[in-house]
Amino acid sequence: MSHTLKVIAGGLALLGLFLVAGRLLGGAAPAPSIAAAARWFILFWLIGAGLNMWVGVTKAGYPVAEEAPIFVVVFVVPSLAAAFLAWRLR
């Protein structure tokens, strides 16, 4: 499996953890808490995907122009899942 797919899978797993935390903190009506957790995930995932890009540029030696499209894919796939869930649970 390529590194990009592993990072995307890690992002989806992290989203799952955020959703579980939202469910646990939600009490009797967890949907708003789960939706909020999904929205918070997007911010945290932006930072995580940015760190992944930084490592690719500084440690692996990829140029920014080559790493930027990968950053977009790595960020967008889990973020779209989170945004969809947040939208559906509102």
HELIX and SHEET records of a PDB file:
HELIX    1   1 HIS A    3  GLY A   26  1                                  24    
HELIX    2   2 ALA A   31  THR A   58  1                                  28    
HELIX    3   3 VAL A   64  LEU A   89  1                                  26    
END                                                                             
